[in-house]
Amino acid sequence: MGFYSDYIFPPLLDLGTRPFHRDRQRLIAAARGRVLEIGVGNGANLPFYSDQATEIHGLEPSLPLLNRARRQADNGRHPERIRLLAGDARRLPYPDQHFDTVVACLVLCTIPDPELAAREMRRVMSDTGQLLVLEHIASPNSRTQRWQNRLTPLWKHLACGCHLNRATPDILRDAGFDLTQTHRYRHAGLPAFASQVLEGPARPRPG
């Protein structure tokens, strides 16, 4: 992590993700039981958790962002249920089937080795649990996808590793998730090159 990623980029990210505000509220409100949020960032989602989320673990690799999340947690409702930890989504420091809900909100586009992170999320999630996912993904439109491929090398440097062209649905399926209850749509508040979204609850695939 560097000065740009820790101090300059976070306010830009807050601005860029404003169109997702209602989507994030809707997603996070469905979390229940013991919850793990991957890439908790500055804690922007913490106020959206309902009382159904009895224990909330937030994992974040950036210490400056994690400190902001701690301030957010301390100033919110029920701070005693929130546990924040510096860590890597590719090596989750939790036992198998530990969580009822795992949250991946605008983070899988950035994580190096998303395949490994997805397998780790499946490992720590209960067989009766849910992965709540809200991610921008590769467009199904071939012309738009070509632009995503062209822009991603520059974009990932400006946006701290964010990839515009990740095939996140395929990554999650390969990790053992059933995406039947999720839906894909074009987000009206985003530019075309980043507007394709995957949202909803993914379930463990039987077998």
Residue frames as qw, qx, qy, qz and C-alpha x, y, z in Angstrom:
[[0.000, 0.889, 0.458, 0.000, 0.00, 0.00, 0.00],
 [0.447, 0.128, 0.008, 0.885, 1.19, 3.54, -0.74],
 [0.020, 0.310, 0.276, -0.910, 0.23, 7.15, -0.13],
 [0.351, 0.043, -0.435, -0.828, -1.98, 7.32, -3.23],
 [0.492, -0.219, -0.802, -0.258, -3.87, 4.10, -2.48],
 [0.367, -0.364, -0.719, 0.465, -4.24, 4.81, 1.24],
 [0.101, -0.523, -0.334, 0.778, -5.06, 8.53, 1.22],
 [0.170, 0.298, -0.316, -0.885, -5.79, 9.90, -2.29],
 [0.264, -0.074, -0.830, -0.486, -7.79, 7.10, -3.86],
 [0.063, -0.378, -0.868, 0.315, -10.34, 6.40, -1.04],
 [0.224, 0.528, 0.281, -0.770, -12.17, 9.76, -1.43],
 [0.315, 0.315, -0.559, -0.700, -12.23, 9.20, -5.20],
 [0.182, -0.117, -0.971, -0.106, -13.65, 5.73, -4.62],
 [0.102, 0.453, 0.669, -0.580, -16.37, 7.14, -2.35],
 [0.313, 0.496, -0.089, -0.805, -17.33, 9.55, -5.10],
 [0.303, 0.249, -0.759, -0.520, -17.24, 6.90, -7.81],
 [0.182, -0.184, -0.966, 0.030, -19.39, 4.41, -5.88],
 [0.276, 0.164, 0.360, -0.876, -22.16, 6.86, -4.95],
 [0.589, 0.082, -0.417, -0.687, -24.43, 5.45, -7.69],
 [0.536, -0.044, -0.843, 0.003, -24.34, 2.13, -5.77],
 [0.173, -0.261, 0.544, -0.778, -25.66, 3.63, -2.51],
 [0.752, -0.056, 0.139, -0.642, -29.16, 2.14, -2.66],
 [0.832, 0.216, -0.499, -0.112, -27.85, -1.13, -4.10],
 [0.338, 0.290, -0.739, 0.506, -25.42, -1.48, -1.19],
 [0.428, -0.198, 0.437, -0.766, -28.15, -0.72, 1.33],
 [0.861, 0.064, -0.129, -0.487, -30.38, -3.38, -0.21],
 [0.728, 0.281, -0.616, 0.110, -27.61, -5.96, -0.31],
 [0.186, 0.301, -0.704, 0.616, -26.24, -5.44, 3.20],
 [0.573, -0.218, 0.253, -0.748, -29.72, -5.44, 4.78],
 [0.907, 0.037, -0.292, -0.300, -30.00, -9.13, 3.81],
 [0.381, 0.389, -0.759, 0.358, -26.94, -10.18, 5.88],
 [0.775, -0.495, -0.046, -0.391, -27.75, -12.42, 8.81],
 [0.944, -0.269, -0.090, 0.168, -26.02, -14.33, 11.58],
 [0.557, -0.580, 0.295, 0.516, -22.25, -14.29, 11.74],
 [0.564, 0.817, 0.117, 0.013, -21.04, -12.15, 8.84],
 [0.590, -0.328, 0.304, 0.672, -17.71, -11.65, 7.06],
 [0.424, 0.891, 0.091, -0.133, -17.29, -8.62, 4.79],
 [0.765, 0.034, 0.244, 0.595, -14.33, -8.93, 2.45],
 [0.325, 0.291, 0.178, 0.882, -12.60, -5.61, 1.79],
 [0.190, -0.759, -0.573, 0.243, -14.51, -3.64, 4.40],
 [0.326, 0.599, 0.129, 0.720, -12.56, -0.51, 3.36],
 [0.031, 0.297, -0.320, 0.899, -13.45, 2.56, 5.37],
 [0.049, 0.270, 0.843, -0.463, -16.54, 0.89, 6.84],
 [0.290, 0.040, -0.213, -0.932, -19.04, 2.59, 4.53],
 [0.551, -0.198, -0.691, -0.424, -21.32, -0.46, 4.62],
 [0.231, -0.066, -0.820, 0.519, -21.35, -0.87, 8.40],
 [0.313, 0.112, 0.339, -0.880, -24.38, 1.39, 9.01],
 [0.602, 0.102, -0.430, -0.665, -26.45, -0.74, 6.60],
 [0.333, -0.001, -0.938, 0.095, -26.33, -3.95, 8.65],
 [0.615, -0.484, -0.203, -0.589, -29.60, -4.82, 10.36],
 [0.524, -0.501, 0.557, -0.405, -30.01, -6.50, 13.74],
 [0.983, 0.121, 0.008, -0.140, -30.14, -9.84, 11.90],
 [0.644, 0.498, -0.437, 0.383, -26.36, -9.56, 11.61],
 [0.722, -0.681, -0.119, -0.027, -25.37, -10.64, 15.09],
 [0.623, -0.553, 0.314, 0.456, -21.59, -10.62, 14.61],
 [0.579, 0.815, 0.012, 0.023, -19.79, -8.69, 11.86],
 [0.677, -0.379, 0.328, 0.538, -16.18, -9.37, 10.86],
 [0.458, 0.883, -0.017, -0.100, -14.56, -6.93, 8.44],
 [0.786, -0.179, 0.303, 0.508, -11.33, -7.81, 6.65],
 [0.339, 0.941, 0.003, 0.010, -9.18, -5.12, 5.02],
 [0.835, 0.095, -0.056, 0.539, -5.52, -5.08, 3.86],
 [0.255, 0.601, -0.061, 0.755, -5.07, -1.28, 4.13],
 [0.411, -0.344, -0.597, 0.597, -4.35, -0.13, 7.68],
 [0.049, 0.064, 0.070, -0.994, -5.36, 3.54, 7.06],
 [0.502, -0.215, -0.487, -0.681, -8.71, 2.36, 5.68],
 [0.581, -0.313, -0.741, 0.119, -9.11, -0.08, 8.54],
 [0.228, -0.195, -0.453, 0.840, -8.57, 2.76, 11.03],
 [0.312, -0.049, -0.158, -0.936, -11.35, 4.72, 9.33],
 [0.604, -0.247, -0.671, -0.352, -13.58, 1.66, 9.54],
 [0.444, -0.257, -0.703, 0.492, -12.88, 1.41, 13.27],
 [0.050, 0.116, 0.225, -0.966, -13.99, 5.00, 13.75],
 [0.495, -0.114, -0.444, -0.739, -17.12, 4.26, 11.75],
 [0.598, -0.250, -0.762, -0.009, -17.82, 1.21, 13.90],
 [0.302, -0.194, -0.586, 0.726, -17.21, 3.04, 17.17],
 [0.189, 0.125, 0.092, -0.970, -19.68, 5.76, 16.20],
 [0.487, -0.101, -0.611, -0.616, -22.39, 3.37, 15.00],
 [0.785, -0.327, 0.107, -0.515, -25.04, 1.23, 16.62],
 [0.965, -0.205, 0.156, -0.046, -23.94, -1.89, 18.48],
 [0.299, 0.777, -0.554, 0.019, -20.17, -1.45, 18.03],
 [0.530, -0.426, 0.712, -0.175, -19.65, -4.51, 20.24],
 [0.872, 0.243, 0.414, -0.100, -20.76, -6.82, 17.41],
 [0.607, 0.778, -0.157, 0.030, -18.12, -5.51, 14.96],
 [0.726, -0.469, 0.373, 0.337, -14.65, -7.07, 14.72],
 [0.524, 0.834, -0.157, -0.074, -12.21, -5.57, 12.22],
 [0.789, -0.343, 0.405, 0.309, -9.02, -7.26, 11.11],
 [0.230, 0.734, -0.498, -0.400, -6.15, -6.53, 8.74],
 [0.655, -0.085, 0.748, 0.070, -5.88, -9.45, 6.35],
 [0.151, 0.331, -0.678, -0.639, -5.81, -10.92, 2.86],
 [0.788, 0.166, 0.123, -0.580, -8.91, -12.40, 1.22],
 [0.707, 0.386, -0.576, -0.141, -6.72, -15.07, -0.38],
 [0.477, 0.059, -0.788, 0.384, -5.76, -16.44, 3.06],
 [0.487, -0.612, -0.121, -0.612, -8.74, -15.97, 5.35],
 [0.140, 0.310, -0.785, 0.519, -7.81, -16.44, 9.03],
 [0.661, -0.126, 0.287, -0.682, -11.00, -18.32, 9.89],
 [0.379, -0.080, 0.922, -0.017, -12.00, -21.98, 10.21],
 [0.106, -0.164, -0.812, -0.550, -14.13, -23.85, 7.69],
 [0.304, -0.561, -0.689, -0.344, -17.88, -23.07, 7.61],
 [0.299, -0.233, -0.497, 0.780, -17.51, -20.30, 10.18],
 [0.147, 0.211, 0.054, -0.965, -19.90, -17.73, 8.66],
 [0.421, 0.535, 0.696, -0.227, -23.60, -17.59, 7.83],
 [0.433, 0.880, 0.194, -0.014, -23.08, -14.69, 5.41],
 [0.554, -0.232, 0.258, 0.757, -20.09, -13.54, 3.39],
 [0.285, 0.899, 0.208, -0.261, -20.25, -10.13, 1.69],
 [0.540, -0.038, 0.398, 0.741, -18.34, -9.25, -1.48],
 [0.194, 0.900, 0.357, -0.159, -19.26, -5.67, -2.34],
 [0.379, 0.911, -0.135, 0.090, -17.24, -3.96, -5.10],
 [0.453, -0.712, 0.532, 0.066, -14.10, -5.86, -4.13],
 [0.844, 0.036, 0.504, 0.177, -13.64, -8.90, -6.40],
 [0.571, 0.807, 0.044, 0.148, -12.69, -6.58, -9.26],
 [0.012, 0.899, -0.388, 0.202, -9.58, -5.59, -7.29],
 [0.751, -0.479, 0.453, -0.033, -8.35, -8.65, -5.38],
 [0.269, 0.545, -0.760, -0.230, -5.29, -10.30, -6.96],
 [0.164, 0.048, -0.985, -0.002, -6.02, -13.97, -7.58],
 [0.565, -0.120, 0.114, -0.808, -9.82, -13.66, -7.34],
 [0.774, 0.002, -0.584, -0.243, -10.17, -17.40, -7.96],
 [0.461, 0.026, -0.736, 0.495, -8.29, -18.14, -4.75],
 [0.181, -0.076, 0.377, -0.905, -10.27, -15.52, -2.82],
 [0.693, -0.075, -0.245, -0.674, -13.55, -17.00, -4.07],
 [0.728, -0.033, -0.684, 0.037, -12.52, -20.50, -2.95],
 [0.241, 0.049, -0.636, 0.731, -11.58, -19.10, 0.45],
 [0.422, -0.102, 0.123, -0.892, -14.97, -17.39, 0.76],
 [0.793, -0.081, -0.447, -0.407, -16.68, -20.67, -0.01],
 [0.571, 0.066, -0.740, 0.350, -14.50, -22.49, 2.51],
 [0.079, 0.003, -0.581, 0.810, -15.40, -20.23, 5.43],
 [0.512, -0.070, -0.065, -0.853, -19.11, -20.10, 4.57],
 [0.530, 0.017, 0.760, -0.376, -21.61, -22.53, 6.04],
 [0.119, 0.125, 0.888, 0.426, -23.21, -25.04, 3.68],
 [0.033, 0.720, 0.693, 0.000, -26.52, -23.33, 4.46],
 [0.218, -0.611, -0.092, 0.756, -25.08, -19.81, 4.16],
 [0.469, 0.819, 0.319, 0.092, -25.11, -17.10, 1.53],
 [0.467, -0.134, 0.175, 0.857, -22.64, -14.96, -0.37],
 [0.206, 0.885, 0.335, -0.248, -24.07, -11.47, -0.87],
 [0.554, -0.037, 0.382, 0.739, -22.42, -10.12, -3.99],
 [0.291, 0.920, 0.194, -0.175, -22.50, -6.71, -5.66],
 [0.528, -0.365, 0.455, 0.617, -19.81, -6.43, -8.32],
 [0.509, 0.722, -0.168, -0.437, -19.27, -4.73, -11.65],
 [0.748, -0.080, 0.632, 0.186, -18.28, -7.38, -14.17],
 [0.183, -0.154, 0.660, 0.712, -17.27, -7.97, -17.79],
 [0.535, 0.365, 0.049, -0.761, -19.94, -6.83, -20.21],
 [0.686, 0.209, 0.695, 0.040, -21.77, -9.45, -22.31],
 [0.517, 0.840, 0.079, -0.144, -21.62, -6.99, -25.21],
 [0.854, 0.076, 0.147, 0.494, -18.57, -7.84, -27.30],
 [0.330, 0.727, 0.026, 0.602, -17.94, -4.23, -28.35],
 [0.414, -0.838, 0.136, -0.328, -18.09, -2.98, -24.76],
 [0.897, -0.375, 0.157, 0.173, -15.91, -5.86, -23.60],
 [0.722, 0.392, 0.037, 0.569, -13.27, -4.93, -26.15],
 [0.014, 0.808, -0.108, 0.579, -13.22, -1.43, -24.68],
 [0.731, -0.654, 0.135, -0.140, -12.99, -2.90, -21.18],
 [0.921, -0.042, 0.095, 0.376, -9.99, -4.95, -22.27],
 [0.483, 0.596, -0.013, 0.642, -8.32, -1.88, -23.77],
 [0.209, -0.805, 0.093, -0.547, -8.98, 0.33, -20.75],
 [0.855, -0.499, -0.140, -0.002, -8.17, -2.13, -17.96],
 [0.758, 0.080, -0.205, 0.614, -4.32, -1.85, -18.08],
 [0.118, 0.440, -0.128, 0.881, -4.55, 1.90, -17.43],
 [0.570, -0.577, -0.190, -0.553, -7.65, 1.71, -15.24],
 [0.855, -0.363, -0.342, 0.140, -6.16, -0.77, -12.79],
 [0.526, 0.104, -0.267, 0.801, -3.26, 1.61, -12.11],
 [0.142, -0.416, -0.001, -0.898, -5.55, 4.58, -11.53],
 [0.708, -0.405, -0.103, -0.570, -8.09, 2.56, -9.52],
 [0.332, -0.524, 0.716, -0.321, -5.70, 0.55, -7.33],
 [0.183, -0.149, 0.970, 0.050, -6.01, -2.79, -9.07],
 [0.604, 0.392, 0.455, -0.524, -9.62, -2.60, -10.24],
 [0.181, -0.038, 0.822, 0.539, -10.28, -4.67, -13.38],
 [0.500, 0.258, -0.005, -0.826, -13.14, -3.69, -15.67],
 [0.651, 0.281, -0.544, -0.448, -13.20, -7.02, -17.48],
 [0.151, -0.241, 0.919, -0.273, -13.37, -9.69, -14.79],
 [0.592, -0.141, -0.646, -0.461, -15.60, -12.69, -15.49],
 [0.245, -0.315, 0.649, -0.648, -16.71, -12.75, -11.85],
 [0.847, -0.030, 0.103, -0.521, -19.77, -15.01, -12.38],
 [0.848, 0.291, -0.442, 0.011, -17.54, -17.72, -13.85],
 [0.225, 0.446, -0.681, 0.535, -15.03, -17.31, -11.01],
 [0.501, -0.247, 0.484, -0.674, -17.76, -17.74, -8.40],
 [0.923, 0.100, -0.102, -0.358, -19.30, -20.76, -10.13],
 [0.697, 0.380, -0.575, 0.199, -15.91, -22.45, -10.35],
 [0.018, 0.384, -0.670, 0.635, -15.46, -21.85, -6.59],
 [0.171, -0.229, -0.944, 0.166, -18.68, -23.73, -5.80],
 [0.216, 0.324, 0.383, -0.838, -21.39, -21.07, -5.77],
 [0.220, 0.532, 0.782, 0.239, -24.86, -21.32, -7.32],
 [0.060, -0.152, 0.032, 0.986, -25.79, -17.97, -8.90],
 [0.014, -0.491, -0.806, -0.329, -29.42, -18.81, -9.69],
 [0.190, -0.815, -0.508, 0.204, -30.76, -16.16, -7.29],
 [0.271, -0.488, 0.119, 0.821, -28.41, -13.41, -8.47],
 [0.525, 0.752, 0.396, 0.043, -29.19, -11.15, -11.38],
 [0.470, -0.113, 0.268, 0.833, -27.18, -9.17, -13.91],
 [0.223, 0.881, 0.417, -0.016, -28.15, -5.77, -15.16],
 [0.444, 0.407, 0.039, 0.798, -26.79, -2.60, -16.64],
 [0.298, -0.613, -0.436, 0.588, -26.56, 0.07, -13.94],
 [0.268, 0.849, 0.353, 0.288, -28.09, 3.33, -15.18],
 [0.265, -0.958, 0.052, 0.097, -25.82, 5.47, -12.98],
 [0.609, -0.476, 0.471, 0.425, -22.54, 4.21, -14.39],
 [0.304, 0.631, -0.476, -0.532, -20.63, 4.71, -17.65],
 [0.900, 0.249, -0.186, -0.305, -21.06, 1.90, -20.18],
 [0.554, 0.464, -0.666, 0.185, -17.55, 0.51, -19.68],
 [0.100, 0.165, -0.817, 0.543, -18.30, -0.21, -15.99],
 [0.529, -0.123, 0.086, -0.836, -22.06, -0.57, -15.93],
 [0.754, -0.063, -0.599, -0.262, -22.60, -4.34, -16.05],
 [0.310, -0.465, 0.584, -0.589, -23.41, -5.53, -12.52],
 [0.582, -0.152, -0.797, -0.042, -23.90, -8.84, -10.73],
 [0.276, -0.360, 0.417, -0.788, -26.05, -8.58, -7.61],
 [0.809, -0.261, -0.187, -0.492, -27.80, -10.86, -5.16],
 [0.644, -0.479, 0.564, -0.195, -27.37, -13.91, -2.95],
 [0.602, 0.383, -0.687, -0.140, -25.18, -16.76, -4.19],
 [0.839, -0.376, 0.243, -0.308, -25.66, -20.10, -2.46],
 [0.311, -0.445, 0.830, 0.132, -23.33, -23.06, -1.95],
 [0.670, 0.268, -0.497, -0.481, -23.69, -25.48, -4.83],
 [0.885, -0.256, 0.310, -0.235, -24.70, -28.98, -3.65],
 [0.963, 0.143, 0.098, 0.208, -22.02, -31.60, -3.97]]
